[in-house]
């Protein structure tokens, strides 16, 4: 079906490679335009003793929230709280299973599930975490950087190209032990989080705006 289209627009080089490799799309017709970013306020962080961790993404299997819960459950000696913000409507059974998993892991009192992320939740967060098995681009990760949050994420899709080594940690998808060890440092070390937050903020300001990306899309469609 791709061979009949005059041009294709995708959100990352990795997605372009995948549809060329797996679906036979003609590479010369593919244009990569990454999503844009709004001009967002910088997160101020929490005022309490617990590290406030935020994860944003629909409660579906490929987002790997179960990996995040299992990784954090190992850190019973550290003071952390997790907010998972995402729709439950796409897979209610999986969403209910995540709540049950938090109970089983005995971390339910540290974890809250909300369907939408508000400005107040963003502002009061200290760390962004997402343990996806696949990301076409990583819009929520880009937003975290744009807001000046250090990140703990997985090495999928275009995520590595978004995250510099001084703005967060990147781990293999599905590796609970590795992720747990990596995020331990960020939860424990406030100074490290502060330094990474500054780098995240600086790198986030370099991400393209929606106006820039809309102009690029218009140029592609008008070609």
N, C-alpha and C positions, 0 to 999 in steps of 0.2 A: 504493500500500500504506500510506502514511503517514496517509491520510485516515481509516482505520479504527482508528487508535490513539488512545486517550483523552489520552495525554500522551507527550511525547518529552523525553529528557534528553541533552544534549550537553555537551562539555567547554569550549566557548568561544563567544563571540558570533559569531566568524567562521565557525565550523562551522554555527551556527544559520542564518546568512545564506546559506551555501552550499546547505544542504539545502532551504531555502525557495525559493531561486532556481533551482537545478538539478533538484530532484526534486519540487517542488510541495508540500512539507510545510506544513501550516497553522501560521503563525508564532505564533498565540495559544496553541498547545498545546506550544510548545517551552520547556523550562526549561534554563537554563545553570547547571551546577555544575562548576566547575573541579576538577581533581584536588587532593587534599590533599598535605601534606608531613609527613615525619617530623621529629622533633627530632634534627638531625644535628650532628655535630662540625664545627668550623671547620677548613678546610684550613690546614696549617702551611706548605705550599710546599716546594720542593726546597732542598737545601743546596749543590748543585753549580752550576757556571757556566752550564749550559745551561738555557734556559727550557723547563720541562716542560709540554707542551701535551696536553690530554686531549680526546678526542672520543668520545662515547657514543651508540651507535645501531646497530641491525641493519645489516649490510652489504648494503644494497639500493639500487637506483639513486636513489630519491627522497631519500635522506639526503645525497647529493652529496659523498661522501668523495673522489671524483675531483677535484672542484673544490678541496677543501682541500689535497690532495696537490700539485696543480698550482700553487696559490697559494704554498705553502710552498717548493716547489722553486725559486722565483725568489729566495728569501732565502738564497742560498748563503753570503753574507757574515756572517750572523748565527748565533749559537750556540743551536740549538733541537733538541728531540727530541719526537716525537709518538707518543702511544699511542692507537690506535683500538680501542675496546672494544665488541664487538657480535657477535651471533650470525651465523654463516656459513651456517646451515641453510636459511634462507628463499630464498636465491639463491646457491648455491655457485659457479656460473659467474661471477657478478658479483664475488663475494668473491675468487676466484682472479685475476680481472682486475685488482683493486685491488693485489694483491701484485705482479703483473706490471708494473703502471703505476709502482709505487714503484721497481722495478728500472730501468725505462726512463728515469725521471726522475733516476736516480742519487741517490736519497734513501733507499734501503732500509736503510742502516746507521743512519739517524736515526729510522726508523719501526718500531714493533712492533705486531703485531696480537694481541689477546687476545679470548677469547670472553666473558669476564665482567670487570666492573670491581670491584675489591676496595677495602676501606677504605684499604689501604696506597697504592693507586694514587691514590685521591681525595686522601688526605692530602698526598702528595708532588707534587701538581700545582700549577702556577703560573697556568695559563690554560686556560679551556674554549673549545673551538671546534666549531661545527657549521654546515655549509653546506647545509642542507636545501633542497629545492625545495618541500616542503609539510610543515606540522606542524598537526595538529588543535589542539594546545595547546602542547606543548614541555616534557614532564615532566623530561627530562634537563637542560634549561636551567634550569628552576625549581630542581632539586636543586643545580645548580652555584651558583646565587645563594644558596640556603639554606646552602651550605657556605662561602660567602664567596670564590668564585672570580670574577674578572673574566671577561667572556665576549666572544667574537667570533662573531657569528651572522648569519643571513640574515633579511631582512624578509618573513617568510611567516606566515600565519595570525595567531595571537594573540601571536606573539613580540614585536612592538614594544611591546605593552602590558605585557609583563613587564620589559623592559629600559629603565632610565632612561639618559640620555646619559652619566652619570658612572659607570655600572657596567659599561660595555663599548661595543662598536661593533656597528652593525647595517648590513649591506650588502645589495645586490640579489642575489637568487639567481642562480647561474650566472656571475657576473661575477668571473672569476679575477683580473683586474688590480686591480679595486677592493678585493677582499678582501685581496689580497697587500699592497697599500699600507696598508690599515687595520691589519692584524695586525702589520705591520713595527713600527709605533710601540709596540705593546704588548710585543713581544718585546725591543725595544731598550731601552725605558725602564722600569727596575725601579721607580723612584719612581711613575711613572704607574700601573703595575700594583698597587702597594701602595695607592695612593689609591682606585683602582677596586675593589680587593678589600674595602676598608672599606665603601664604598657598597653593594657587592653583599651583604655580610653584613647591613647594616642593612635593606636592602630585602627580603632573604630572610626576616628575622624577621617581616615583615608578611604573608607568604604564609599562607593558611589551613592549619590542621592537618587530618589525616584525620578526627579526631573531629568537627570542625566541619562538614566536608563530608558525612560520613555522616549527621549529624543533619539537614542540609538535604535530602539525598536521601530520608531517611525521611519528612520532612514533605511532600515532593512526591508520593511514592508513596502516602502516606496521605490525600492531598487528595481 
